[in-house]
Amino acid sequence: MAFVHTTKVRFAHVDAAGIVFYPRFFEMLNAAVEDWFAMLGRDFRALHLEDRIGTPTVRLETEFLAPAMLGDELAITLVPAKIGTSSCTYRFVFAGAGTERLKGEGVLVCMDLEAQRSRPWPEAIAASLRAALP
């Protein structure tokens, strides 16, 4: 099951030509991942501050397909592709006005923030991720 996060391209996202500056796409992607985890049942505040679990990105592969401009409305679609004991590979697509702007694949790792190393996903999150697999 896909998760879709929508966002508007704002002035803070663009360069002098009004085109999204590429690192801003990664900030938007991170916001989408944060909202995805809230939908999965554990928001980042609880996950990080209460559970002391992080979800760092350990791999990110991106293909830029078309520019996004100031004022564009973007739909960011996230779909899990593979769930491991402590990792989640997911695919993402940014689209606006019927055009894919970028797509790619990322890997998140469940991390114990105290020990600074990977740990198994909490069962509730793992079950939610598995249920979202296509």
Secondary structure, 3 states (H helix, E strand, C coil): CCEEEEEECCHHHECCCCEECHHHHHHHHHHHHHHHHHHHCCCHHHHHHHCCEECCEEEEEEEECCCCECCCEEEEEEEEEEECCCEEEEEEEEEECCEEEEEEEEEEECEECCCCEECCCCHHHHHHHHHHCC
